[in-house]
Amino acid sequence: MTGFSRTECDAPWGSLAWELRSVNHRYLETGLRLPEELRALESRFRQQVAGRLKRGKVDCALRVNWDAAGARALALDLELAERVADAAEKIRARVGALAMPGTIDLLRWPGVVREAERDVEPVAELAAEALDRALAELDAARRREGERLGEVLAERCAAIGQLVAQVRLLLPQIRSGLRARLLERLAGLDLETDPQRLEQELAIQLGKMDVDEELDRLDSHVAEVRRILSGEDEEANGRRLDFLMQEFNREANTLGSKSVDAETTRIAVELKVLIEQMREQVQNIE
């Protein structure tokens, strides 16, 4: 599901902010952008995300701002500076008049001046707390979207139920029409027919176009979708709905293949359109 959240925190050493963006994805895919000093915490943050979310492509960006109190002190390696100066003096003594390195030159020498390492533990703890809040906000936004998607799916389920009911009403007419067409063809052949044989042939033809089982399964799938949308289960609803969309499609295909009249064929096509619309929305549900 799509969603966005942002959380900011202040501390004596500065401030930090999380930005989380989520887009639709069949599985959970987490992207993390962290300051170099907090790279070691990537696994910890990934576990936090996985503990809250099950689906979606989630981008998590952490920005840390250090104020003057949190700025790192400069550490001087005086021994290295002395060695550099001694080396320069020896070279000058051997090759002749050369300018000696000045103070700025020594400070620029790699390793002479370095920033002292920060204590990142307080930052890590605050970042973890802030990530929890950001995930809660993101989850709330996704749930609101889920409620809207649930309404859309419920509307599609109602439409499928209506189409199934239409086919049920058509079945007696379809069966009587099939019988009439079979009798008409036999009459056109001007052949004597055995009534018992005729009934057997009619039963075979009716069996080939019998769709009662498909209609029952479609009704059953609609009921299952409604049960899932009611929130009775909290686990893997998106994957269950994915599976149901496959089953919906299977029954609609069978209904279309067994159709012997234009109206049933039209209804089968409408069913497939509704099922495809549902399938696209189901990809967004966790």
N, C-alpha and C positions, 0 to 999 in steps of 0.2 A: 504494500500500500504506500501511497505517497504521504509525505508529512515533512514538517520542518520544526526544529526547536533550537533555542539558543539560551545558554545559561552563562552568567558572568558572576565572578566572585572576586572580592578584594581581600588582601592580606597585608601584613606589615612589610613584606618583601616586594609587593607589587599586586598584580591582578592576573586572572586567567579567564578564558572564555571558551566554551565548547559550542560548535555549530554542527548540528546533525541534519542531514537531508536523506530522505528515504524515497525510493521510487520502486515501481513494481518489479518483482523478480520471482521466479518460481521457487528458488531456494534462498537461504540467507547468504549474502555476500557482503562482507564488511571491509570497507577501505578506511585506513587510519592515516592522518597526517599529524605528526607530532614533532615538537622541538627536538633537536638532536640530543639534548641532555636527558630527555625522557623516553628515548627509543627503547630502553630496556624494559619499559612498562607496557609495550605493545600487546604482549600475550595477556596480561592482566586485563587490559581494557577490552580486548576481544571477547574474553570470557564474560565480562559484564554485559556486553551487547547481546551475546548469545543467550545469556540468562534471562533476558527480557523479551527479545524478538526471535521469531522463528522463520520469518520470510521477508524478502525485500533486499534490494541493493542499497546498503546504508553507508553513506560517507560521513565520517566523523573527523572534524578538524579541531585541534586544540591550539590556542594561541596563548602564550605567556608573555606578559609585559613586566619587566623588572624596573622598579623605581630606584631612586638614589640609594635608599636603604638596602635594596636587594642587589645592587650592583656588585659584581665581583671585585675583590681587591687585587691589586697587581703584586705579583710575587717576583722578586729580583733574584737572579742567580749570580751573585757577586763573584763567586769562584770562576764561573765561566767567563764573565767579563774580564777578570784579571788575566786569565789564560789567553784570551783574545788579544789583550793589550800587550802581554809579554811576547806573544808570537809576532805581533806587528813590530815591536822593538827589535827583535832578533833579525827580522827581514830588513828593517831599515839599516841596522848595523852592518849587514852583509852586502847589500846592494847599493848603499849610499843614501843620499838625501831623498827621503820620502816623507810625505806628510803623515803624521801619526793620526790614527782614528780619533775623532772627537767623541764627546759624550753621546751625542745623538746617534753617531755611527755605531757605538757600542750597544746602545739601547735597541737598535734595529737588528742587531745580530740574532739569528734564530735561537731561541731558548733563553736568551738573557732576560727578557721580560715575558711573563706569561700570566694569564688570569688564574687566580686561585680557583679550585673546584668548588662549586656551590654544593650545599647540602640540599639535595632535591627531595628528601623524604617528606618534608612538610608540603612541598608542591605536589608530590604524588598523592598524598592523602586528600588534599583539597580537590585535586583533579578527579579522583575517584568519586568523591561525594558529589561534585558538580555533574559528573557524567551520569550518576544515578538520577539526578533531578532532570537532566536533559532527556534521558531515556524515558522517564515517566511522562514528560510533556509530549514527546514524540509518540509514545504509545497511546496517550489520550487522543492525540490528533488522528492517529490511524484508526482508533476505535470509532471516532465520530464518522470517519469516512466509511468504515465497515458498516455502520448502521445505515448509512445512505445506500450502500451497495446491497445490503440485505433487503431494503425496500424494493430496489430494482429487481432483484432475483425473485422476490415474492410476487411481484407483478407478472414476471415471465412465467412463473409456476402456475399462476391463476389462468393465464392465457393457454398454457399447455393443457391444463385440466379441461378448459372449455372445448378445445379442439378434440380431445379424447372423447368427451361427451358427444360431440357432433358425429364422430365416427360410429359410436355405439348406436345412435339414432338411425344412422344410415344402413346399418347391417341388415335389418329385415328387408329393406327395399333392395339392397344389393343382391341378397340371396334369391329373392323372388324374381328379380330381373335376370339373374343367371339361369334360373330354371326356365324362364320364358324363352330366353335366347336359345337354350339347348333344345327345347321342344320345337322351336321355329326352324332350327337347322335340320332336325330330324324330319320334320314335315316336308321341308323342301327336298329331301332326298327321296321322298315317296317310298319309304321302307316300312315294313312291319317291325314293330319294336316290342320287345318283352318288357312289360312294366317293371318287373323286378330288376332286370338288367339296367333299365333306365334310371331307377332309383339308385342303384349301385354307382353308376357313372356320375349321377348328380352329387352323390355323397363324396366321391373322389374329388370332383371339381370344387365343391364347397370346402373340403378339407385343405385344398391347396391355398385357398384364399382366406382361411380362418385366421383372424387376427385378435381373437379374444385374449390370448396369452400376452401378446404385445401390449394391448391396451391395459391389461391388469398390471403389467410391469411398469408401464409409464405412470399409472396412478400411484404405484408403490414408490417409484423414484421421486415423484412430486411430494409425497408425504414425508420421505426421508429428508429431502432438501428443507422442507419446512421445519422438521424436527431439529436439524442442525442449526438453522437460522434462529431457532427459539433460544439457543444458548444452553441447551441441556449438557452438551459436551464442550470442554475447553481445549481439548488437544487435537491438533492436526486437522482442523475443520477444512482448511483450504485443500489439503490432499484428498480428504474424503469427497469433497465436492468435485475435485478433478476427476476422480474415479466415476462418480455419478454422471458427469457429463459424457463420459465414454459410453456408459450404459444407456443413457438417453439416446445418444446418436445411433447406437446399435438397434434399438427398438424402432426408431424412426426409419432407418434404412430398410428394416424388414417389413415394416408397414408399407413403405413405398413399393417394395419389390412384389408384395402380394396384392397390390391394388389392381382391381379389374374395372374401375370406373374413374372418370376424370375428377370427381369431387374428392374422393379419397386420396388420389395422387396430389391434388392441390393442398389438402390438409397435411400430407406427409412433408411436402416442401415447406409449408409454413412452420411445421414443427422443427425442421432442421434449421430454419432461420432463427427461431427463438432459442434453440439449443446453442447455436453458435454465439448468439449474443450473450447468453449466460456463461458460456465457456470463457469468453474474453474477460468478463467481469470476475469470474472465479479466480483467474490468475492473480487478482489483486488482494485476495482474501487470505489471511494467515491461518 
